[in-house]
Amino acid sequence: MGKRQIIIPAKNIIENTAVLAGKEVNLLLKNNTVFHGVVVEIKELTVLLKDMLLNKHTFLIRQIEEIVTDQETLY
């Protein structure tokens, strides 16, 4: 079994809410800072992420460069 990275640019976050909700992701900010965690909620202007220490972080979508998640594949 393999993995494929799914890269979602900031402009497509809202339309991919169903894909991202509850998923473990890497969130890349425009200042090149990366946060790792689970997407808790996506609203019109913000993304709420819970990290592995269970701390919650809220990011404005305009701060985000892209969100990267893994999808398992059969090969």
DONU-605886 format. One record per atom (N, C-alpha, C, O): residue number from 1; x, y, z. Coordinates in nm, 2 decimals. Each point is the difference from the previous one (the first is absolute). Layout:
# residues N
 seq   east  north     up
 NUM      X      Y      Z
...
***
This chain:
# residues 75
 seq   east  north     up
   1   0.08  -0.12   0.00
   1  -0.08   0.12   0.00
   1   0.09   0.12   0.00
   1   0.10   0.01   0.07
   2  -0.14   0.09  -0.15
   2   0.08   0.13   0.00
   2  -0.08   0.12   0.04
   2  -0.12  -0.02   0.05
   3   0.18   0.13  -0.06
   3  -0.07   0.13   0.03
   3   0.02   0.10  -0.11
   3   0.10   0.00  -0.07
   4  -0.20   0.08   0.05
   4   0.01   0.11  -0.10
   4  -0.03   0.13   0.08
   4  -0.10   0.01   0.08
   5   0.18   0.09  -0.10
   5  -0.03   0.13   0.06
   5  -0.10   0.08  -0.08
   5   0.01   0.01  -0.12
   6  -0.11   0.04   0.19
   6  -0.10   0.09  -0.06
   6   0.04   0.14   0.05
   6   0.00   0.03   0.12
   7   0.02   0.06  -0.22
   7   0.04   0.13   0.03
   7  -0.11   0.10  -0.03
   7  -0.05   0.00  -0.12
   8   0.00   0.07   0.22
   8  -0.12   0.09  -0.02
   8   0.05   0.14   0.02
   8   0.03   0.04   0.11
   9  -0.03   0.04  -0.22
   9   0.04   0.14   0.02
   9  -0.11   0.08   0.08
   9  -0.11  -0.05   0.01
  10   0.15   0.16   0.05
  10  -0.09   0.08   0.08
  10  -0.13   0.03  -0.07
  10  -0.11   0.00   0.06
  11   0.12   0.03  -0.19
  11  -0.12   0.05  -0.07
  11  -0.11  -0.12  -0.01
  11  -0.11   0.03  -0.03
  12   0.15  -0.15   0.05
  12  -0.09  -0.12  -0.02
  12  -0.04  -0.06   0.14
  12  -0.06  -0.10   0.00
  13   0.10   0.16   0.11
  13  -0.03  -0.06   0.13
  13  -0.15  -0.01   0.03
  13  -0.04  -0.11   0.04
  14  -0.03   0.21  -0.07
  14  -0.15   0.00   0.03
  14  -0.07  -0.11  -0.08
  14  -0.08  -0.07   0.06
  15   0.11   0.06  -0.18
  15  -0.06  -0.10  -0.09
  15   0.04  -0.15   0.04
  15  -0.06  -0.09  -0.05
  16   0.17   0.08   0.12
  16   0.05  -0.13   0.04
  16  -0.03  -0.03   0.15
  16   0.07  -0.08   0.06
  17  -0.16   0.15   0.00
  17  -0.03  -0.02   0.14
  17  -0.03  -0.14   0.04
  17   0.05  -0.06   0.10
  18  -0.13  -0.01  -0.19
  18  -0.04  -0.14   0.03
  18   0.13  -0.09  -0.01
  18   0.00  -0.10   0.08
  19   0.09   0.13  -0.16
  19   0.12  -0.08  -0.01
  19   0.09   0.02   0.12
  19   0.07  -0.10   0.04
  20  -0.06   0.22   0.01
  20   0.09   0.03   0.11
  20  -0.05  -0.02   0.14
  20   0.08  -0.02   0.09
  21  -0.21   0.02  -0.07
  21  -0.06  -0.01   0.13
  21   0.04  -0.13   0.07
  21  -0.02  -0.11  -0.05
  22   0.08   0.13   0.17
  22   0.04  -0.12   0.07
  22   0.13  -0.07  -0.04
  22   0.04  -0.10   0.05
  23   0.03   0.16  -0.15
  23   0.12  -0.06  -0.06
  23   0.12   0.06   0.07
  23   0.01   0.11   0.04
  24   0.10  -0.20  -0.03
  24   0.13   0.04   0.04
  24   0.07   0.07  -0.11
  24   0.01  -0.06  -0.11
  25   0.04   0.18   0.13
  25   0.05   0.08  -0.11
  25   0.13   0.07   0.04
  25   0.03   0.01   0.12
  26   0.04   0.04  -0.21
  26   0.11   0.10   0.02
  26  -0.05   0.13  -0.06
  26  -0.04   0.00  -0.12
  27   0.04   0.11   0.19
  27  -0.06   0.13  -0.04
  27   0.12   0.09  -0.02
  27   0.07   0.03   0.10
  28  -0.04   0.01  -0.22
  28   0.11   0.09  -0.03
  28  -0.05   0.14  -0.01
  28  -0.09   0.03  -0.08
  29   0.15   0.06   0.16
  29  -0.04   0.14   0.00
  29   0.09   0.07  -0.10
  29   0.10  -0.05  -0.05
  30  -0.14   0.17   0.01
  30   0.07   0.08  -0.10
  30   0.14   0.04   0.05
  30   0.08   0.04  -0.08
  31  -0.06  -0.04   0.21
  31   0.13   0.04   0.06
  31   0.09  -0.13   0.01
  31   0.10   0.01   0.07
  32  -0.14  -0.12  -0.13
  32   0.07  -0.13   0.00
  32   0.00  -0.07   0.13
  32   0.08  -0.09   0.02
  33  -0.16   0.12   0.07
  33  -0.02  -0.07   0.12
  33  -0.10  -0.12  -0.03
  33  -0.10   0.02  -0.07
  34   0.13  -0.13   0.13
  34  -0.08  -0.12  -0.02
  34  -0.06  -0.05   0.13
  34   0.07  -0.01   0.10
  35  -0.20  -0.01  -0.10
  35  -0.07  -0.06   0.12
  35  -0.06  -0.13  -0.04
  35  -0.05  -0.02  -0.11
  36   0.06  -0.08   0.20
  36  -0.05  -0.13  -0.02
  36  -0.11  -0.03   0.10
  36   0.01   0.03   0.11
  37  -0.12  -0.08  -0.16
  37  -0.11  -0.03   0.09
  37  -0.12  -0.05  -0.08
  37   0.01  -0.04  -0.12
  38  -0.13   0.04   0.19
  38  -0.12  -0.05  -0.06
  38  -0.09   0.12  -0.02
  38  -0.02   0.08   0.09
  39  -0.04  -0.07  -0.21
  39  -0.10   0.11  -0.03
  39  -0.12  -0.03   0.08
  39  -0.07  -0.10  -0.01
  40   0.03   0.20   0.10
  40  -0.12  -0.01   0.08
  40  -0.12   0.06  -0.07
  40  -0.11  -0.05   0.00
  41   0.14   0.17  -0.06
  41  -0.11   0.08  -0.05
  41   0.06   0.10  -0.11
  41   0.10   0.05   0.02
  42  -0.18  -0.04  -0.13
  42   0.03   0.10  -0.10
  42  -0.12   0.09  -0.01
  42  -0.11  -0.04  -0.02
  43   0.14   0.17   0.04
  43  -0.11   0.10  -0.02
  43   0.04   0.09  -0.12
  43   0.10  -0.03  -0.07
  44  -0.18   0.13   0.05
  44   0.02   0.08  -0.12
  44   0.13   0.07  -0.01
  44   0.06   0.01  -0.10
  45   0.00   0.03   0.22
  45   0.12   0.07   0.00
  45   0.11  -0.07   0.08
  45   0.12   0.04   0.00
  46  -0.15  -0.15   0.07
  46   0.10  -0.06   0.09
  46   0.00  -0.15  -0.01
  46  -0.09  -0.07  -0.04
  47   0.20   0.01   0.09
  47   0.02  -0.14   0.01
  47   0.04  -0.03   0.15
  47   0.10   0.07   0.04
  48  -0.17  -0.16   0.02
  48   0.04  -0.03   0.14
  48   0.07  -0.14   0.00
  48  -0.05  -0.10  -0.05
  49   0.17   0.10   0.10
  49   0.09  -0.12   0.00
  49   0.03  -0.04   0.14
  49   0.03   0.09   0.09
  50  -0.04  -0.22  -0.06
  50   0.04  -0.05   0.14
  50   0.13  -0.08  -0.02
  50   0.00  -0.09  -0.08
  51   0.10   0.13   0.15
  51   0.13  -0.06  -0.01
  51   0.01  -0.13   0.08
  51  -0.10  -0.04   0.07
  52   0.21  -0.03  -0.08
  52   0.01  -0.13   0.07
  52   0.01   0.01   0.15
  52  -0.01  -0.10   0.07
  53   0.03   0.22  -0.01
  53  -0.01   0.03   0.14
  53  -0.14   0.05   0.04
  53  -0.02   0.04   0.12
  54  -0.07  -0.05  -0.21
  54  -0.14   0.04   0.02
  54  -0.02   0.15   0.01
  54  -0.11   0.04   0.05
  55   0.21   0.04  -0.09
  55  -0.02   0.14   0.00
  55  -0.07   0.04  -0.13
  55   0.03  -0.06  -0.10
  56  -0.12   0.16   0.11
  56  -0.07   0.05  -0.12
  56   0.06   0.12  -0.05
  56   0.04   0.09   0.08
  57  -0.03  -0.08  -0.21
  57   0.06   0.12  -0.07
  57  -0.10   0.04  -0.10
  57  -0.05  -0.08  -0.08
  58   0.02   0.21   0.07
  58  -0.08   0.06  -0.10
  58   0.08   0.08  -0.10
  58   0.08   0.08   0.04
  59  -0.10  -0.11  -0.17
  59   0.08   0.07  -0.11
  59  -0.10   0.07  -0.09
  59  -0.10  -0.06  -0.04
  60   0.13   0.18   0.00
  60  -0.07   0.06  -0.11
  60   0.03  -0.06  -0.13
  60   0.12  -0.03  -0.02
  61  -0.21   0.00  -0.06
  61   0.03  -0.06  -0.13
  61   0.10   0.09  -0.08
  61   0.08  -0.06  -0.08
  62  -0.09   0.19   0.09
  62   0.09   0.08  -0.07
  62   0.15  -0.01   0.04
  62   0.09   0.04  -0.07
  63  -0.07  -0.10   0.19
  63   0.14  -0.03   0.05
  63   0.05  -0.13  -0.06
  63   0.12  -0.02   0.01
  64  -0.20  -0.07  -0.06
  64   0.03  -0.13  -0.04
  64   0.05   0.00  -0.15
  64  -0.06   0.05  -0.08
  65   0.17  -0.12   0.06
  65   0.05  -0.03  -0.14
  65  -0.07  -0.12  -0.05
  65  -0.06   0.00  -0.11
  66   0.06  -0.11   0.18
  66  -0.06  -0.13  -0.04
  66  -0.02  -0.09   0.12
  66   0.07   0.01   0.10
  67  -0.15  -0.11  -0.12
  67  -0.02  -0.11   0.09
  67   0.03  -0.13  -0.07
  67  -0.04  -0.02  -0.11
  68   0.12  -0.06   0.18
  68   0.05  -0.13  -0.06
  68  -0.05  -0.11   0.09
  68   0.02   0.00   0.12
  69  -0.09  -0.10  -0.19
  69  -0.04  -0.12   0.08
  69   0.04  -0.12  -0.08
  69   0.03   0.01  -0.12
  70  -0.03  -0.13   0.18
  70   0.03  -0.12  -0.07
  70  -0.12  -0.08  -0.03
  70  -0.10   0.00   0.08
  71   0.10  -0.07  -0.19
  71  -0.11  -0.09  -0.04
  71   0.07  -0.14  -0.02
  71   0.09  -0.01  -0.08
  72  -0.15  -0.09   0.14
  72   0.06  -0.14  -0.02
  72  -0.04  -0.05  -0.13
  72  -0.12   0.02  -0.05
  73   0.21  -0.09  -0.02
  73  -0.03  -0.06  -0.13
  73   0.03  -0.15   0.01
  73   0.05  -0.05   0.09
  74  -0.10  -0.02  -0.19
  74   0.02  -0.14  -0.01
  74   0.13  -0.05  -0.05
  74   0.04  -0.11   0.00
  75   0.04   0.21  -0.05
  75   0.13  -0.04  -0.06
  75   0.11   0.07   0.08
  75   0.12  -0.02  -0.04
***
